[in-house]
Amino acid sequence: MAMKFFAALVLFISACLSGLAAAGERPTRSIEEEATANTSAAGTNAHVSRLPIRSLLYPGATTKIYVRVMPWFGDSKHVQVGYRSDDARQISSQVQDMMSRGIDAAIVDWYGPDHGVSSQATDMLFRESQARGFGFGVSVDGGPIKDCQKKGCDVTGFVLAELKYAEKNYESSPNYVRWQGRPLVFFFDGDKYPVDWNYVRSSLRLNPMFIFRNSGAFDSKNDDGAFSWIAPETVNPSDPLGLQYLDRFYTRAQRSPNKFAVGSVYKGFNDERASWGSGRRIPDQCGQTWLETFAAINRHYSASNQLPALLIVTWNDYEEGTSIEPGVGCAADLKAWIDGSKVKWNYSGSRNQVDHFAIFDSPDQRTLVKIGEVKQGETSFDLRSQNLQGRHRIYVKAVGRASMVDSLSAPVELGRGERERDSD
């Protein structure tokens, strides 16, 4: 009898849920959820689009999307950004933020196991990634290798010790980044030093792939692949965004089909906050640079000619002005008003930053119900089909393209036959 009652209860609940779906119930969100800051960055009011970053790539892209993470904030040698990299709550927020944007893995700028805040944050990020099923990888920074060389130590032995640590503590995880079953280890300037790479390889168990920076790595026998970066040192009046660097990289990559290629995208560059800064700049152009770097990939790759992976430069390098953590693009003014049966709006920013416009109804001045959306070029939405009764507040939202900032209008009132601008 109990089993029959339970089965009947399940059927009843299922029927109720089906009835709600059939009735066209629309999910609601609070005004705060659609308007207030929603990133892991500190000190920003930006609401950032959660459209997947993959949507900026060519149709059918299977490209893995990685992001470079700097783990050293909170160290006195670096600028203050409003959080510590070794704060567990901050790391949890960052991983959640990355995942919500469609990023596959974080690649940490790794200084080795004994480097204070940086090492502690790396281990914490690794553990958080494992708990959430998020990808993780390391990029061996050349700084400690350089210090080793200056001290006259065994550079090969130093690199091998670091890689054995990574192999034991990170690469054995199922969430460590791999290609065709082999762990990926990135090197930032590691090829500048006299390392016996054959000896290093033969001493490691997991047969990792070594990925070095810039297109020259495609021609090196020590490398399994190359990743592109950002090259502010190459910009000139005819190439202010450094796109020729990217085009050269992709051209070389396609001439080296046996090497693993990792492209790059970035929003801009400005090293004025860095203690090592030298006045290098790539303008962000309110998000246009971000879009142009994706366009560079799309010129060279397609669904039938896939780019294996890309690296976002960067998640949180606030010292060189490449961070996408607080969002990409410029805040824009969005003004809406009621004109007859339509809500109309004026958007002051670049339409290229907008993916689409969403229209919301707020019958209770607390929650929002989406009642429609239109393409980025539209400037109005007809409300007649919505059959709205009584007083309502209508909001228009410019939904940014992937990782770009959104804009939400002030409410305009609709009701009692009124068709006028809201006075709030």
Secondary structure, DSSP 8 states (H G I E B T S, - for coil): -HHHHHHHHHHHHHHHHHHHHHTT---EEEHHHHHS--SS-SS----B--S-GGGGS-TT---EEEEEE---TTSTTS---SS-TT-HHHHHHHHHHHHHTT--EEEEEE--SS-THHHHHHHHHHHHHHHHT-EEEEEEEHHHHHHHHHHT--HHHHHHHHHHHHIIIIITSTTB-EETTEEEEEEESGGGS---HHHHHHT-SS--EEEEESGGGGG-TT-SEEE----GGG-BTTBTT-HHHHHHHHHHHHT-TTSEEEEEEES-EE-TTSTT----EE--GGGHHHHHHHHHHHHH-BTTB---EEEEE-SS-TTTT---TT-BS----EEEEEETTEEEEEE-S-GGGEEEEEEEEESSSSEEEEEEEEETT--EEE-GGG---S-EEEEEEEEESTTBB-EE---EEEETTEES----
